[in-house]
Amino acid sequence: MNAIPPIAPLPRDQRGIDDDHLNLLSIFHFVAAGFACLGILFLMVHFAFMHFVFTNPALWQNQKQSPPPPEFFQMFHFVFIFFYLLMGLWLLASAVLNILSGVFLRTRKHRTFSIVVSAINCLQVPLGTILGIFTIIVLTRNSVRELYEAGLRRYI
């Protein structure tokens, strides 16, 4: 019968490297959440500006060409509101998920959750993609998996 040889304990250097990588990744997940919050702020400023432009008829009075009919502005305004709400929800979800993932990476809990968040981050080109790929690479290492399974938690 084929007996599986016991797994040798990892050298201290690999645990230190894994610990450093997980700490860096948790910081970068917090930074990604900060960027998502900045994106929400930018979206709110952009919406305020566009709302002012589309709902202020005084801006369109002294044009050489006749302005589009008000129905056009109403339809266009609803499309923008839908877009802003959709992007705002996406950025809010991204911020919350990245904060949770950063906390979980720091405390060495819920490894699968962090992998899923990293896969979602890959949709945010280019910085989210880089963060997502590196997080997936680190979290799928056998040494990191053993670190999570051993329950070696680091508290905030």
C-alpha positions in Angstrom: 0.0 0.0 0.0 1.1 3.5 -0.7 1.5 5.4 2.5 1.5 9.1 2.2 4.6 10.5 3.8 4.0 13.0 6.6 4.3 16.6 5.7 7.4 18.2 7.0 6.9 21.3 9.0 7.6 24.5 7.1 10.7 26.4 7.8 10.3 29.6 9.7 11.3 31.6 6.7 8.3 30.5 4.6 5.9 31.3 7.5 7.4 34.8 7.8 7.2 35.3 4.0 3.5 34.2 4.0 2.8 36.4 7.0 4.3 39.4 5.3 2.5 38.7 2.1 -0.9 38.4 3.9 -0.3 41.6 5.8 0.6 43.5 2.6 -2.5 42.1 0.8 -4.7 43.2 3.7 -3.4 46.7 3.5 -3.9 46.7 -0.3 -7.5 45.6 0.2 -8.1 48.5 2.5 -6.5 50.8 -0.1 -8.8 49.3 -2.8 -11.8 50.1 -0.5 -10.5 53.6 -0.1 -10.4 54.0 -3.9 -13.9 52.7 -4.1 -15.0 55.4 -1.6 -13.2 58.0 -3.7 -15.0 56.7 -6.8 -18.4 57.2 -5.0 -17.4 60.7 -4.1 -16.4 61.4 -7.7 -19.7 59.9 -8.9 -21.7 62.2 -6.6 -19.8 65.3 -7.8 -20.3 64.2 -11.4 -24.0 63.6 -10.9 -24.4 67.0 -9.3 -22.7 68.7 -12.2 -24.7 66.8 -14.8 -28.0 67.3 -13.0 -27.3 71.0 -12.9 -26.5 71.1 -16.7 -29.6 69.0 -17.7 -32.1 70.6 -15.4 -31.1 74.2 -15.9 -32.9 75.7 -19.0 -31.1 79.0 -18.6 -27.9 77.3 -19.9 -29.6 76.5 -23.2 -31.4 79.8 -23.9 -28.7 81.8 -25.7 -27.6 79.0 -28.1 -27.3 79.7 -31.9 -29.1 76.4 -32.6 -32.4 75.5 -31.0 -32.0 73.3 -27.9 -33.3 69.7 -27.9 -36.9 69.3 -26.7 -37.4 68.8 -22.9 -38.5 65.2 -23.4 -35.0 64.5 -24.6 -33.5 65.8 -21.4 -36.0 63.9 -19.3 -35.1 60.6 -21.0 -31.4 61.3 -20.9 -31.7 62.3 -17.2 -33.3 59.0 -16.2 -30.6 57.1 -18.1 -27.9 59.0 -16.2 -29.7 58.4 -12.8 -29.8 54.6 -13.6 -26.1 54.6 -14.5 -25.1 56.6 -11.4 -27.2 54.2 -9.1 -25.7 51.1 -10.8 -22.1 52.4 -10.5 -22.7 53.7 -7.0 -24.0 50.3 -5.8 -21.0 48.5 -7.5 -18.5 50.8 -5.8 -20.3 50.5 -2.4 -20.3 46.7 -2.7 -16.6 46.8 -3.7 -15.7 49.0 -0.7 -17.6 46.8 1.8 -16.2 43.5 0.3 -12.6 44.8 0.3 -12.8 46.0 3.9 -14.2 42.7 5.0 -11.5 40.8 3.0 -8.8 43.0 4.4 -10.0 42.2 8.0 -10.2 38.5 7.2 -6.7 38.5 5.6 -5.3 40.2 8.7 -7.0 37.8 11.1 -6.3 34.7 8.9 -10.0 33.7 8.6 -12.4 33.0 5.8 -9.8 32.3 3.1 -12.5 31.3 0.5 -14.3 34.7 1.0 -11.0 36.5 0.2 -10.5 34.4 -2.9 -14.0 35.3 -4.1 -13.5 39.0 -3.4 -10.2 38.8 -5.3 -12.0 37.2 -8.3 -14.5 40.1 -8.2 -11.6 42.6 -8.0 -10.2 41.2 -11.2 -13.0 43.0 -13.0 -11.7 46.4 -12.0 -8.9 47.0 -14.5 -6.0 47.6 -13.9 -5.4 48.0 -10.2 -8.1 45.6 -9.1 -6.9 43.0 -11.5 -3.4 43.2 -10.1 -4.6 43.0 -6.5 -7.0 40.1 -7.4 -4.3 38.0 -9.2 -1.7 38.4 -6.4 -4.2 37.7 -3.7 -5.3 34.5 -5.5 -1.7 33.4 -6.0 -0.9 33.9 -2.3 -4.0 32.4 -1.0 -3.8 29.2 -3.1 -0.3 28.4 -1.8 -0.2 25.2 0.2 1.8 27.0 3.0 -0.8 29.7 3.3 -3.6 27.1 3.3 -1.8 25.3 6.1 -1.5 28.6 8.0 -5.2 29.2 7.8 -6.0 25.6 8.8 -3.7 25.7 11.7 -5.6 28.5 13.1 -2.6 30.8 13.5 -4.6 34.0 13.7 -3.3 37.4 14.0 -5.5 39.9 15.8 -5.9 43.4 14.7 
